[in-house]
Amino acid sequence: MSTLSRYIFRQAAVTTVMIVFSLTSLVWIALALRQLNLVTAQGQDALAFIKITLLGLPGLMTVIAPVALLIAAIQLLNRLSADSELIVMTAAGAKVWAPARPLLFLAVLVSLVVLLFNFIVMPWANRELRDAIVAVRTDLITQVIQPGRFTSPERGLTFHVRDRAPSGELLGLVLNDARDAKQTTTFLADRARIVKQGGETFMLMQNGHILRRAAPGEPTQIIVFESYGVDLAHFEARAEQRGLRPRERYLSELLNPDPADVATPRARNLIIEEIHERLSSPLYPLTFVLIAVAMLGQARTTRQGRGQALILAFVLATAARVAGLTVNNMISINPSAIPLVYAIPIGAALMAAMHAGAGMRPRRTNTPWARLGRAIEEITDRIRERWSAQREPERRRPAARTHGMGASGR
């Protein structure tokens, strides 16, 4: 790169990284607020909370990174124009595409990052997120240790703990298991504690009773115990086993899905939709940069307003991305919309490049079309001057008459 290109690339790259960090922080705060009940209601520790909230970010990075690049490109080009740096570059003999080349190179890097997240990072993060959520939902220990609450990990199973001692013991335990229609079992214990041994977890209860009732109307069996242990694996909620969602699949799994996963046209179209979304999203960084260059890449004087061009660049880029997402969602209903998924970013990029090239190309003043244009402007100016000269006496006559009538009245 030349010195000028390195300068523009460095400024744009630093701004893009800062905007990515800022937008990611805002998104993480939103996700953290949504998952706050992991700590307040489900008893998870801070590490589990941070893990779950961070794993939700890679899926949004494919949207955050191109938007950050768009904002950085608009901000940089606007600043170069406001500080007259674009004018100086042009006057110094720099080529018209000189400011755009480092931005396009940065767009290629962002596209590669989006590809990396689409096909490697995002599927891995979504799988880890799914496992973490399932672990939280099926973790009976974190549900039991909530004092003063009736907790039902699944239908027919209820836990209640009166209090929790500083040593970790559970005081006043009630465990009611009515999942089996043929028998209902209730455990009552003064104290209980959780014991982990190997890969298994047990609840060791002390000084309590076991109430068993085989069927309504039959006598209840009462068993008194001093110490009794149960395997908590029998009481954990069973996670529903489902196939991998499209966003949890790697590229090889999307291209060669299990026949059971594409048994219906809807399921097959969802996988096709995910494939084309991952392939088309890396095109938008290049499209966004070309739109920014087309609107703000020309050297402007201080008298030429840049606000409208700035807003128009952001609106056009946003419209292109929204249109792409809309068309991509249509694939699950109508697969014939697949060409539009690529036509929107590529078409927008081509039109922006043509507009940028036409606006940056120096205009020749000695061509027949230029001479014809100047002649039309001269004729228009003369007609306007003559029209104004004819209207001027008519504007003065009413004033003179009014003045005369006022004089005669006196």
Secondary structure, DSSP 8 states (H G I E B T S, - for coil): --HHHHHHHHHHHHHHHHHHHHHHHHHHHHHHHHTTHHHHTS---HHHHHHHHHHTSHHHHHHHHHHHHHHHHHHHHHHHHHTTHHHHHHHTT--TTTTHHHHHHHHHHHHHHHHHIIIIIHHHHHHHHHHHHHHHHH-HHHHHT-TT-EEEEETTEEEEEEEE-TTS-EEEEEEEE--STT-EEEEEEEEEEEEEETTEEEEEEEEEEEEEESSTTS--EEEEEEEEEEEGGGTS---------GGG--HHHHHS--GGGGSSHHHHHHHHHHHHHHHHGGGHHHHHHHHHHHHH-S---TTS--HHHHHHHHHHHHHHHHHHHHHHHHTTT-GGGHHHHHHHHHHHHHHHHHHHHHHHS---SSSHHHHHHHHHHHHHHHHHHHHHHHHHHHHHHHHHHHHHHHHHH-
